[in-house]
């Protein structure tokens, strides 16, 4: 099958298991060099959907990404700690 231009790929459809697990297609793992034990980050946009990125790739391309987010994150009520 001919691949679309511009590095875009469709890797197929996957099914979420009862435990919330998915299997990343072998061709996607190969193309993105995802190995056993690699950490993947799950990013989301409520209007656009979710995406996966290797943690190492994000750290290499945007080393200040998480420190930038620290100022924007608001803890949820269950995450707040109240001293009694």
C-alpha positions as CSV (number, residue, x, y, z in Angstrom):
1,X,0.0,0.0,0.0
2,X,1.3,3.4,-0.9
3,X,2.0,5.7,2.1
4,X,0.6,9.3,2.2
5,X,3.1,12.0,1.7
6,X,4.4,14.3,4.5
7,X,5.1,11.5,7.0
8,X,1.5,10.9,7.8
9,X,0.4,7.3,8.5
10,X,-2.7,5.3,9.4
11,X,-1.8,2.3,11.5
12,X,-5.2,0.7,11.7
13,X,-7.9,0.4,14.4
14,X,-7.3,-0.9,17.9
15,X,-9.6,-2.1,20.6
16,X,-9.5,-1.1,24.3
17,X,-9.5,-4.1,26.6
18,X,-11.6,-4.4,29.8
19,X,-8.6,-3.2,31.7
20,X,-8.2,-0.1,29.5
21,X,-5.2,-1.5,27.6
22,X,-4.4,-1.1,24.0
23,X,-1.9,-2.7,21.6
24,X,0.2,-0.4,19.5
25,X,0.5,-1.9,16.0
26,X,3.9,-3.3,15.2
27,X,4.4,-1.0,12.3
28,X,3.8,2.0,14.5
29,X,6.2,0.7,17.1
30,X,8.8,0.1,14.4
31,X,8.4,3.6,12.8
32,X,8.6,5.3,16.2
33,X,11.3,3.1,17.7
34,X,9.1,2.1,20.6
35,X,10.8,-0.6,22.6
36,X,9.7,-2.7,25.6
37,X,9.9,-0.6,28.7
38,X,9.7,2.8,27.0
39,X,7.6,5.4,28.7
40,X,4.8,6.9,26.7
41,X,2.9,10.1,27.6
42,X,-0.8,10.3,26.9
43,X,-1.7,13.8,25.8
44,X,-5.3,15.0,25.2
45,X,-7.4,17.8,23.8
46,X,-11.1,17.4,24.6
47,X,-12.0,18.6,21.1
48,X,-9.3,17.0,19.1
49,X,-8.7,13.7,20.8
50,X,-5.7,11.9,22.4
51,X,-2.2,11.3,21.3
52,X,0.9,9.3,22.4
53,X,4.5,10.5,22.5
54,X,7.6,8.8,23.8
55,X,8.6,10.6,27.0
56,X,12.3,10.7,25.7
57,X,11.2,12.4,22.5
58,X,9.3,15.1,24.3
59,X,12.2,15.8,26.7
60,X,14.6,16.0,23.8
61,X,12.5,18.3,21.7
62,X,11.0,20.5,24.5
63,X,13.1,20.2,27.7
64,X,11.1,23.0,29.4
65,X,7.7,21.4,28.6
66,X,6.8,20.2,32.1
67,X,8.2,23.3,34.0
68,X,6.1,25.4,31.6
69,X,3.0,23.5,32.6
70,X,3.6,23.8,36.3
71,X,2.4,27.3,36.3
72,X,-0.8,26.4,34.3
73,X,-1.9,23.3,36.3
74,X,-4.6,23.6,38.9
75,X,-4.8,20.8,41.4
76,X,-8.1,19.0,41.6
77,X,-9.9,19.1,45.0
78,X,-8.8,15.6,45.8
79,X,-5.2,16.5,45.1
80,X,-5.2,19.4,47.5
81,X,-3.6,18.8,50.9
82,X,-5.1,20.5,53.9
83,X,-3.2,20.5,57.2
84,X,-5.4,19.9,60.2
